[in-house]
Amino acid sequence: MNKNIVIYIKHGCPYCTRAKKLLNQKGFQYKEIDVIKNPDLFSQIKSEYNVRTVPQIFIVDEDGNYIYHIAGSDKLIDLENTGKLDAMLHYGNDTDIIAGADNSTEYGECSLLNNNVDNLI
Protein backbone atom coordinates (compact mmCIF):
# COMPACT_ATOMS: atom_id res chain seq x y z
CA MET A 1 0.00 0.00 0.00
CA ASN A 2 1.46 3.35 -1.01
CA LYS A 3 1.46 6.28 1.38
CA ASN A 4 1.34 9.99 0.70
CA ILE A 5 4.15 12.37 1.62
CA VAL A 6 3.94 15.91 2.96
CA ILE A 7 7.14 17.95 3.17
CA TYR A 8 7.44 21.30 4.93
CA ILE A 9 10.09 23.41 3.20
CA LYS A 10 11.53 26.91 2.99
CA HIS A 11 12.50 28.29 -0.43
CA GLY A 12 16.28 28.42 -0.74
CA CYS A 13 16.97 25.82 1.96
CA PRO A 14 19.66 23.43 0.65
CA TYR A 15 18.48 20.63 2.95
CA CYS A 16 14.94 20.94 1.60
CA THR A 17 16.32 20.77 -1.94
CA ARG A 18 18.32 17.65 -1.03
CA ALA A 19 15.28 15.94 0.50
CA LYS A 20 13.08 16.77 -2.49
CA LYS A 21 15.80 15.56 -4.87
CA LEU A 22 15.88 12.15 -3.18
CA LEU A 23 12.08 11.86 -3.23
CA ASN A 24 12.04 12.87 -6.91
CA GLN A 25 14.80 10.38 -7.80
CA LYS A 26 12.76 7.62 -6.20
CA GLY A 27 9.66 8.71 -8.11
CA PHE A 28 7.69 9.56 -4.98
CA GLN A 29 5.05 12.24 -5.28
CA TYR A 30 4.65 14.63 -2.39
CA LYS A 31 2.72 17.67 -1.26
CA GLU A 32 5.05 20.58 -0.61
CA ILE A 33 4.12 23.15 2.04
CA ASP A 34 6.19 26.34 2.09
CA VAL A 35 6.44 27.47 5.72
CA ILE A 36 6.71 31.12 4.67
CA LYS A 37 3.45 31.00 2.71
CA ASN A 38 1.71 28.78 5.30
CA PRO A 39 2.89 29.94 8.74
CA ASP A 40 -0.27 28.71 10.50
CA LEU A 41 0.24 25.15 9.26
CA PHE A 42 3.88 25.19 10.33
CA SER A 43 2.95 26.63 13.74
CA GLN A 44 0.79 23.57 14.34
CA ILE A 45 3.65 21.26 13.38
CA LYS A 46 6.10 23.22 15.54
CA SER A 47 3.97 22.86 18.65
CA GLU A 48 2.85 19.27 18.07
CA TYR A 49 6.25 17.85 17.10
CA ASN A 50 8.54 20.30 18.92
CA VAL A 51 10.43 21.26 15.75
CA ARG A 52 11.69 24.59 14.47
CA THR A 53 13.59 23.67 11.31
CA VAL A 54 12.91 22.45 7.80
CA PRO A 55 12.57 20.13 6.04
CA GLN A 56 10.02 18.21 8.06
CA ILE A 57 8.75 15.17 6.18
CA PHE A 58 5.60 13.28 7.06
CA ILE A 59 4.24 10.01 5.72
CA VAL A 60 0.46 10.22 5.64
CA ASP A 61 -2.09 7.40 5.70
CA GLU A 62 -5.24 7.18 3.58
CA ASP A 63 -7.21 9.14 6.19
CA GLY A 64 -4.78 12.06 6.15
CA ASN A 65 -3.13 11.20 9.48
CA TYR A 66 0.61 11.70 9.89
CA ILE A 67 1.92 8.21 10.70
CA TYR A 68 5.69 8.75 10.34
CA HIS A 69 7.76 11.87 10.93
CA ILE A 70 11.22 12.28 9.40
CA ALA A 71 13.03 15.32 10.80
CA GLY A 72 15.56 16.54 8.26
CA SER A 73 17.19 15.49 5.03
CA ASP A 74 19.99 13.59 6.80
CA LYS A 75 17.45 11.30 8.46
CA LEU A 76 15.62 10.85 5.16
CA ILE A 77 18.89 9.83 3.50
CA ASP A 78 19.75 7.52 6.41
CA LEU A 79 16.39 5.79 6.00
CA GLU A 80 17.05 5.41 2.27
CA ASN A 81 20.55 4.02 2.85
CA THR A 82 19.25 1.41 5.30
CA GLY A 83 16.32 0.40 3.09
CA LYS A 84 13.72 1.62 5.57
CA LEU A 85 12.32 4.47 3.47
CA ASP A 86 10.74 2.14 0.91
CA ALA A 87 9.23 0.07 3.71
CA MET A 88 7.70 3.16 5.28
CA LEU A 89 6.09 4.16 2.01
CA HIS A 90 4.93 0.82 0.64
CA TYR A 91 3.79 -1.29 3.56
CA GLY A 92 1.27 -1.17 6.36
CA ASN A 93 1.65 0.56 9.69
CA ASP A 94 2.90 -2.61 11.39
CA THR A 95 6.51 -2.14 10.30
CA ASP A 96 9.18 -1.75 12.97
CA ILE A 97 10.45 1.59 11.69
CA ILE A 98 11.05 4.49 14.02
CA ALA A 99 11.60 7.84 12.34
CA GLY A 100 11.96 10.22 15.25
CA ALA A 101 8.37 11.31 15.90
CA ASP A 102 9.44 13.08 19.08
CA ASN A 103 12.90 14.01 17.90
CA SER A 104 15.09 16.42 19.83
CA THR A 105 18.25 16.06 17.73
CA GLU A 106 18.25 18.27 14.66
CA TYR A 107 20.67 18.01 11.78
CA GLY A 108 20.43 18.36 8.05
CA GLU A 109 17.84 21.07 8.49
CA CYS A 110 17.52 24.82 7.92
CA SER A 111 16.85 26.82 11.04
CA LEU A 112 14.06 29.38 11.15
CA LEU A 113 15.07 32.72 12.64
CA ASN A 114 14.05 33.22 16.27
CA ASN A 115 11.82 30.16 15.99
CA ASN A 116 9.29 32.43 14.26
CA VAL A 117 8.24 32.08 10.64
CA ASP A 118 6.90 35.65 10.61
CA ASN A 119 10.45 37.01 10.87
CA LEU A 120 11.26 35.49 7.48
CA ILE A 121 8.47 37.15 5.52
C-alpha positions in Angstrom: 0.0 0.0 0.0 1.5 3.4 -1.0 1.5 6.3 1.4 1.3 10.0 0.7 4.1 12.4 1.6 3.9 15.9 3.0 7.1 17.9 3.2 7.4 21.3 4.9 10.1 23.4 3.2 11.5 26.9 3.0 12.5 28.3 -0.4 16.3 28.4 -0.7 17.0 25.8 2.0 19.7 23.4 0.7 18.5 20.6 2.9 14.9 20.9 1.6 16.3 20.8 -1.9 18.3 17.7 -1.0 15.3 15.9 0.5 13.1 16.8 -2.5 15.8 15.6 -4.9 15.9 12.1 -3.2 12.1 11.9 -3.2 12.0 12.9 -6.9 14.8 10.4 -7.8 12.8 7.6 -6.2 9.7 8.7 -8.1 7.7 9.6 -5.0 5.1 12.2 -5.3 4.7 14.6 -2.4 2.7 17.7 -1.3 5.1 20.6 -0.6 4.1 23.2 2.0 6.2 26.3 2.1 6.4 27.5 5.7 6.7 31.1 4.7 3.5 31.0 2.7 1.7 28.8 5.3 2.9 29.9 8.7 -0.3 28.7 10.5 0.2 25.2 9.3 3.9 25.2 10.3 2.9 26.6 13.7 0.8 23.6 14.3 3.7 21.3 13.4 6.1 23.2 15.5 4.0 22.9 18.6 2.8 19.3 18.1 6.3 17.8 17.1 8.5 20.3 18.9 10.4 21.3 15.8 11.7 24.6 14.5 13.6 23.7 11.3 12.9 22.4 7.8 12.6 20.1 6.0 10.0 18.2 8.1 8.8 15.2 6.2 5.6 13.3 7.1 4.2 10.0 5.7 0.5 10.2 5.6 -2.1 7.4 5.7 -5.2 7.2 3.6 -7.2 9.1 6.2 -4.8 12.1 6.2 -3.1 11.2 9.5 0.6 11.7 9.9 1.9 8.2 10.7 5.7 8.8 10.3 7.8 11.9 10.9 11.2 12.3 9.4 13.0 15.3 10.8 15.6 16.5 8.3 17.2 15.5 5.0 20.0 13.6 6.8 17.5 11.3 8.5 15.6 10.8 5.2 18.9 9.8 3.5 19.8 7.5 6.4 16.4 5.8 6.0 17.1 5.4 2.3 20.5 4.0 2.8 19.3 1.4 5.3 16.3 0.4 3.1 13.7 1.6 5.6 12.3 4.5 3.5 10.7 2.1 0.9 9.2 0.1 3.7 7.7 3.2 5.3 6.1 4.2 2.0 4.9 0.8 0.6 3.8 -1.3 3.6 1.3 -1.2 6.4 1.6 0.6 9.7 2.9 -2.6 11.4 6.5 -2.1 10.3 9.2 -1.7 13.0 10.5 1.6 11.7 11.1 4.5 14.0 11.6 7.8 12.3 12.0 10.2 15.3 8.4 11.3 15.9 9.4 13.1 19.1 12.9 14.0 17.9 15.1 16.4 19.8 18.2 16.1 17.7 18.2 18.3 14.7 20.7 18.0 11.8 20.4 18.4 8.1 17.8 21.1 8.5 17.5 24.8 7.9 16.9 26.8 11.0 14.1 29.4 11.2 15.1 32.7 12.6 14.1 33.2 16.3 11.8 30.2 16.0 9.3 32.4 14.3 8.2 32.1 10.6 6.9 35.6 10.6 10.5 37.0 10.9 11.3 35.5 7.5 8.5 37.2 5.5 
